[in-house]
Structures are given as C-alpha cells and as structure tokens.
Amino acid sequence: MYKNLLFVLSATFPFVSVNAQSTQVLNGYWQYDEYLEVHPKQKQLTDLMAQTVRDAPQPLVINQDKPVTISVVYPGQQISDYWVRNIKAFEMRMEKLGIQYHLNQVFTRPNADVRQQSISLMEAVKNKSDYLIFTLDTTRHRKFIEHVMSSTDTKLILQNITTPVKSWDKQHPFMYVGFDHQNGARVLESYYKDTVPQESRYSVLYYSEGYVSDARGLTFIEDMTHNDSYQLSSSFYTEATRESGFKSAINAMEKDPDLTFIYACSTDVALGALDALKSIGRDDVIVNGWGGGSAELEAIANDELDVTAMRMNDDTGIAMAEAIKWDLESKPVPHVYSGDFELVTKEDSAAKIEQLKKRAFRYSDK
C-alpha cells in the first residue's frame, strides 16, 4: 500500500513559467460564504470559533491519557513567513491551552522536495498520527488526502484552503482552515478599481499551477476583466519563487510595455516582479503583494511595494489549536474557518501598520 501511495505522491507536473489563459472560475469547491449559508449549523460553529480565536485562551478541561501526536508538512521554505509564523502561533496557543502534544514538522519548498514531502506524509500515516496538518494545491495532494480520509483514523487539518471540496461532503476532512483566497483577491480587486481607470492593461503572475492560482488569480481576472473593462494583457504560471516572478514580469513587460499594474499571487512572486521592474527602470507600474508578511510590509515601508491584502496571520494557528482542544473535549468542530484580511497600502501611516502587526503577529512576534 505504501509503495502505491509513494507513486501517487511523487507524480507531479512541470511547474514552468508559461502563458496561462483563464477560461474558468474555481470549480468543484464550495465558496466560503456559500458553504456557510447552505450549512447554517456550520456557520454557528464557525462564528463561535472566530470569537474564540479573538478571546483569551481557556485551558483544556479534561485530563489527557497521553499526548496527542501531530504531524505537519508545510511548504515553508519561501520568503513569505506565513507558514513559520503559523506553526509558532499554533504551538504557543497549544501551550496556553494546556494540551500535551508531540509535534513532528517538515518544511519543504513549494512544488519541490516532492520525495521528501512524500516520505514525511507516509511516515505520518504509518505512525498513526492523531492529526495531520497539510495543504491542498494539486491533484497529487488530493489523491493523498482521499487515501487518508478513507483508510486511516488520522484527522486531517487542511491548511491554506477554506473552500470545501464538494465531492467530499459526505467524507470531509476534520477541518479546512486558512485565509480565504477569493476574499483576499476581492480586497485587492477593490483597491485596483478605486485606484486605476477602466481600460487599464494588466498582467497576472500566478503562483504555480494549482488551487491557489485558481482561487487568487482566476477570481481576480473574473471580477476585473469580465465584470468591468480592465484589459488582461498576459498571465503566467510561475514556480512560486522570486526568480520565476522576475522572469515572468520581464516577459510581461516585453509583451506589453504599457501595463498599468501587475497582479502577483504570492509574496515571492511579487518581490521578483519588483526586482524586474527595477532592473528595467520602470517605477510607474503598480505591484501588489499577497498576505502582508514581514517581507511585504518592509517593501511597503521602503516605498517599493504599493499594496497588499494583509492576513491577520496568527488567527489560523490559534484556530487549529482551538479545534484540537474542542475535539479532545468532544465538542463539535467547524468544518471551515477563515481569518480576516486588512488592506495595507504605502499611503498608510507607520502607526496604522504597527497596530495591524500587533494584531496579526500577536503570538508569532514573541
């Protein structure tokens, strides 16, 4: 069985920078708000979780027979500090809740280190971890997740996805948790519509090919291009790295020197785009970040990056810890939880940004 699973996990795709055409919106998933509207009991649980995340921690009320075992496999080796901060906030909240646990974690590069990721996931299954915190971005992820849900007792927390898979309604993961990509895209969409005139031309630099690119990129294109008259000049899948962001931005500018803005789908890609524009002496093209981590906030403070949708970063780590606490106390856990975004621009005062940082990084900055 494990050899077959390794084959499933190791099957991957060439993540190269090629021109990408958006021909469909996100399919096969419930939109976050739609899911909660159709499932009112889940909305009540999600609202309760949101309030619990904001509140001071209340310690576990039961006695544990043994520590819970938790395995984490994250694409944490990137400039964005979201993943590292997430785990720090998670562990700090677990400790404040008084939960005994053993944590095994592996950070890999996005869409690389496939064999290491596969081995780590197999170990989590073979060791019968109580909880596995993973993500869903590509087809190989989905196949592994379906295997875990159908063949093991390990409870899956899917990080960085808040749109439940429709085909999994009858056998769903323990929890989807993250910052809703579509809501974040719409925060940036509103900024661009307020800032640049219609008919303006733009390029989209996706993340690597997969769910995140669809949710962040296609949502943006759909609302900007199809519902208004902004002109999509080009779009490129990247390797989710700064270097590939650089190359794709150069290609976009060579194809169309009259771009008004570049919509970047991740931190590393955005910083690569800034490098590219600087290298060709163009400071008139707007570039957004995605997530509002430390690197992006520094670029905004330096008047390099124009805008970002800033995640209240630590909320999701706290939510995962609270979900495990509720589970240990035999309380129902919401199927899905999304943290909040705040729009941050280079026009914002240092004092405003500092207040947002205190809120977003309340655990992970300690």
C-alpha positions in Angstrom: 0.0 0.0 0.0 2.8 2.5 0.9 4.6 1.9 -2.4 1.4 2.7 -4.2 1.0 5.8 -2.1 4.5 6.9 -2.8 3.8 6.7 -6.5 0.7 8.8 -6.2 2.5 11.4 -4.2 5.6 11.5 -6.5 3.6 12.0 -9.7 4.0 15.7 -10.3 3.7 18.3 -13.1 6.2 20.6 -14.8 5.8 23.9 -13.0 7.4 26.2 -15.6 6.7 29.8 -16.4 4.3 29.6 -19.4 1.5 31.8 -20.6 -1.7 30.8 -18.7 -5.2 31.5 -20.0 -8.1 31.9 -17.6 -11.1 30.1 -19.1 -13.0 29.1 -16.0 -13.6 30.2 -12.4 -13.0 27.9 -9.4 -15.0 24.7 -9.9 -15.7 21.8 -7.7 -15.5 23.8 -4.5 -18.0 25.5 -2.2 -17.2 29.2 -1.9 -16.6 30.0 1.8 -19.6 32.2 2.3 -21.8 30.0 0.1 -20.9 26.9 2.2 -21.8 28.6 5.5 -25.1 29.9 4.0 -26.1 26.5 2.9 -25.0 24.9 6.2 -26.4 27.2 9.0 -25.2 24.9 11.8 -21.7 25.1 10.4 -22.0 28.9 10.3 -22.8 28.9 14.0 -19.8 26.8 14.8 -17.5 28.9 12.5 -18.8 32.1 14.2 -18.1 30.6 17.6 -14.6 29.6 16.5 -14.0 33.2 15.2 -14.9 34.6 18.6 -12.8 32.0 20.5 -9.8 32.9 18.3 -10.2 36.6 19.4 -10.6 35.7 23.1 -8.0 34.9 25.7 -7.3 31.1 25.8 -9.3 28.9 28.2 -7.4 25.8 29.3 -8.4 22.3 28.4 -11.0 21.0 30.9 -10.3 17.3 30.6 -7.3 15.1 31.7 -5.4 13.6 28.8 -4.4 10.0 29.0 -1.4 10.6 26.7 -0.1 13.4 24.5 -1.7 13.8 21.1 0.6 13.3 18.1 0.5 15.9 15.4 2.4 15.8 12.0 2.8 18.9 9.9 4.1 19.0 6.3 4.3 22.6 5.1 5.7 24.5 2.1 7.5 26.8 4.5 10.8 27.3 2.7 9.9 30.6 1.0 10.3 34.3 1.6 6.7 34.6 2.9 6.8 33.9 6.6 3.2 32.8 6.8 3.9 29.1 7.4 6.6 29.6 10.0 4.5 32.1 11.9 1.5 29.8 11.7 3.2 27.0 13.5 4.7 29.2 16.1 1.2 30.7 16.9 -0.2 27.1 16.9 2.3 25.9 19.4 2.0 28.9 21.7 -1.7 28.5 21.8 -1.5 24.8 22.4 0.8 25.5 25.4 -1.6 28.2 26.7 -4.5 25.7 26.4 -2.5 23.2 28.4 -2.7 20.5 25.7 0.0 17.8 25.9 1.3 17.0 22.4 4.2 15.8 20.3 4.8 17.7 17.0 6.6 16.4 14.0 7.1 19.0 11.3 8.7 19.2 7.9 9.1 22.4 5.8 9.6 22.0 2.1 9.8 24.3 -0.9 6.6 24.9 -2.8 6.3 22.3 -5.5 9.8 21.0 -4.9 11.2 18.4 -2.5 8.5 16.1 -3.7 10.1 13.0 -2.5 10.8 14.4 1.0 7.2 15.6 1.2 6.0 12.1 0.2 8.2 10.4 2.8 7.0 12.7 5.5 3.4 12.1 4.6 3.9 8.4 4.6 5.5 8.5 8.0 2.6 10.4 9.4 0.2 7.7 8.2 2.4 4.8 9.3 2.9 6.3 12.7 -0.8 6.8 13.1 -0.6 10.5 14.0 -3.7 11.7 15.7 -3.7 14.9 13.5 -2.1 15.7 10.2 -1.8 19.3 9.1 -1.3 19.5 5.4 -2.5 21.6 2.4 -4.3 21.0 -0.9 -3.0 22.6 -4.0 -2.5 19.9 -6.7 -4.0 16.7 -7.9 -1.4 14.6 -6.1 -2.4 16.3 -2.8 -6.0 15.4 -3.4 -5.2 11.7 -4.0 -3.2 11.5 -0.8 -6.0 13.3 1.2 -8.6 10.9 -0.1 -6.4 8.0 0.9 -6.0 9.3 4.4 -9.8 10.0 4.8 -10.8 6.6 3.5 -8.1 4.4 5.0 -6.9 5.8 8.3 -8.1 7.3 11.6 -5.8 10.3 11.3 -7.7 13.6 11.4 -6.8 15.9 8.6 -6.5 19.7 9.1 -6.2 21.2 5.6 -4.3 24.5 5.9 -4.5 27.4 3.4 -7.8 26.3 1.9 -11.3 27.5 3.0 -13.4 26.3 0.1 -14.7 22.8 0.9 -14.4 20.2 -1.9 -18.0 19.4 -3.0 -17.3 15.8 -3.7 -16.1 15.3 -0.1 -19.3 16.5 1.5 -20.1 13.0 2.9 -16.5 12.3 4.0 -14.8 15.6 4.7 -11.5 16.5 6.4 -11.5 17.3 10.1 -11.2 21.0 9.2 -10.4 23.4 6.4 -8.5 26.5 7.8 -6.8 29.5 6.3 -7.4 32.9 4.8 -10.0 32.7 2.0 -8.1 33.3 -1.2 -11.1 34.6 -3.0 -11.9 37.1 -0.3 -8.3 38.3 -0.4 -8.4 38.6 -4.2 -11.5 40.8 -3.9 -9.8 43.1 -1.3 -7.1 43.7 -3.9 -9.7 44.0 -6.7 -11.5 46.8 -4.8 -8.2 48.6 -4.4 -7.4 48.4 -8.1 -10.8 49.5 -9.2 -10.6 52.5 -6.9 -7.0 53.4 -8.0 -6.6 52.7 -11.7 -9.0 53.7 -14.5 -11.0 51.2 -16.5 -9.5 50.1 -19.8 -6.1 49.9 -18.0 -3.9 47.0 -19.0 -2.5 44.5 -16.6 -0.7 41.1 -16.2 -1.3 38.3 -13.8 1.6 36.4 -12.3 0.2 33.3 -10.8 1.6 31.0 -8.1 2.4 27.6 -9.5 -0.3 25.8 -11.4 -3.0 24.6 -8.9 -5.7 25.5 -6.5 -4.0 28.7 -5.0 -3.5 30.2 -8.5 -7.1 29.4 -9.4 -8.5 30.9 -6.2 -6.3 34.0 -6.2 -5.8 34.6 -9.9 -8.9 33.4 -11.7 -11.2 35.1 -9.1 -9.4 38.4 -9.7 -9.5 38.1 -13.5 -13.2 37.2 -13.5 -14.1 40.3 -11.5 -11.7 42.7 -13.1 -12.0 41.7 -16.8 -15.3 40.1 -17.2 -17.4 42.4 -15.0 -15.5 45.6 -15.9 -13.5 46.7 -18.9 -9.9 46.3 -17.5 -7.7 44.6 -20.1 -5.9 41.4 -19.2 -2.7 41.6 -21.3 -1.0 38.4 -20.2 -0.8 35.8 -17.5 2.0 33.5 -16.5 2.3 30.5 -14.2 5.5 30.7 -12.1 7.4 28.3 -9.9 6.3 30.3 -6.9 9.8 31.7 -6.4 11.3 35.2 -6.6 13.4 34.2 -9.6 10.4 32.9 -11.6 8.5 36.1 -10.6 11.3 38.1 -12.1 11.4 36.2 -15.3 7.6 36.3 -15.7 7.5 40.1 -15.1 10.2 40.7 -17.6 8.2 38.6 -20.2 5.0 40.6 -19.3 6.7 43.9 -19.8 8.4 42.9 -23.1 5.0 41.7 -24.4 3.2 44.9 -23.3 5.3 47.9 -22.1 2.0 49.8 -21.4 1.0 47.8 -18.4 -0.6 49.8 -15.6 -0.2 47.1 -12.9 1.0 43.6 -12.3 -1.2 41.4 -10.1 1.0 39.0 -8.2 -0.4 35.9 -6.5 2.2 35.4 -3.8 4.9 37.2 -1.8 7.9 35.7 -3.6 6.4 36.3 -7.0 5.6 40.0 -6.1 9.2 40.6 -4.9 10.5 39.1 -8.1 8.3 41.4 -10.1 9.6 44.4 -8.2 13.2 43.2 -9.0 12.3 43.0 -12.6 10.7 46.5 -12.8 13.7 48.0 -11.0 16.1 46.3 -13.5 14.4 47.9 -16.4 14.0 51.3 -14.8 10.2 51.2 -14.5 8.7 52.7 -11.4 5.3 53.5 -12.9 3.8 50.0 -12.7 1.8 49.2 -9.7 2.6 45.8 -8.0 0.6 44.2 -5.1 1.8 41.7 -2.5 -0.3 38.8 -1.2 -0.5 38.1 2.5 1.2 41.0 4.2 4.0 39.2 5.9 7.2 40.8 7.2 8.9 40.9 3.8 6.0 42.7 2.1 5.5 45.1 5.0 9.2 46.0 4.7 8.8 46.6 1.0 5.8 48.8 1.6 7.7 50.8 4.2 10.5 51.3 1.7 8.1 52.6 -0.9 8.7 49.7 -3.2 5.5 47.6 -2.9 2.3 49.5 -3.5 -0.4 47.4 -1.7 -1.2 44.1 -0.1 -4.0 42.1 1.3 -2.7 41.5 4.9 -3.7 38.4 6.7 -4.2 38.6 10.4 -1.6 35.9 10.3 -1.8 34.1 13.7 -5.5 33.6 13.7 -5.2 30.3 11.7 -2.6 28.8 14.1 -4.8 29.7 17.0 -7.9 28.2 15.3 -6.1 24.9 14.7 -5.1 24.7 18.4 -8.7 25.5 19.5 -10.1 22.9 17.1 -7.9 20.2 18.7 -9.0 21.4 22.1 -12.7 21.2 21.2 -12.1 17.7 19.7 -10.4 16.5 22.9 -13.4 17.8 24.8 -15.8 16.0 22.5 -17.3 19.2 21.2 -18.3 19.7 17.5 -15.6 21.4 15.4 -16.5 23.7 12.5 -15.7 22.2 9.1 -14.2 25.5 7.9 -12.7 28.7 9.3 -11.2 31.7 7.6 -9.2 34.5 9.2 -9.5 38.2 8.3 -7.8 40.5 5.8 -6.9 44.1 6.0 -5.9 46.3 3.1 -2.5 47.9 3.5 -1.0 50.4 1.1 2.2 52.5 1.0 0.0 55.5 1.8 -0.9 54.1 5.3 0.8 55.6 8.3 3.5 53.7 10.1 1.3 53.8 13.3 -1.6 52.1 11.5 0.6 49.4 10.1 2.2 48.8 13.5 -1.2 48.3 15.1 -2.1 45.8 12.4 1.2 43.9 13.0 0.4 43.7 16.7 -2.9 42.1 15.9 -1.7 39.8 13.1 1.5 38.6 14.8 0.4 38.7 18.5 1.9 35.3 19.1 4.5 34.8 16.4 6.4 38.0 17.1 7.1 36.9 20.7 
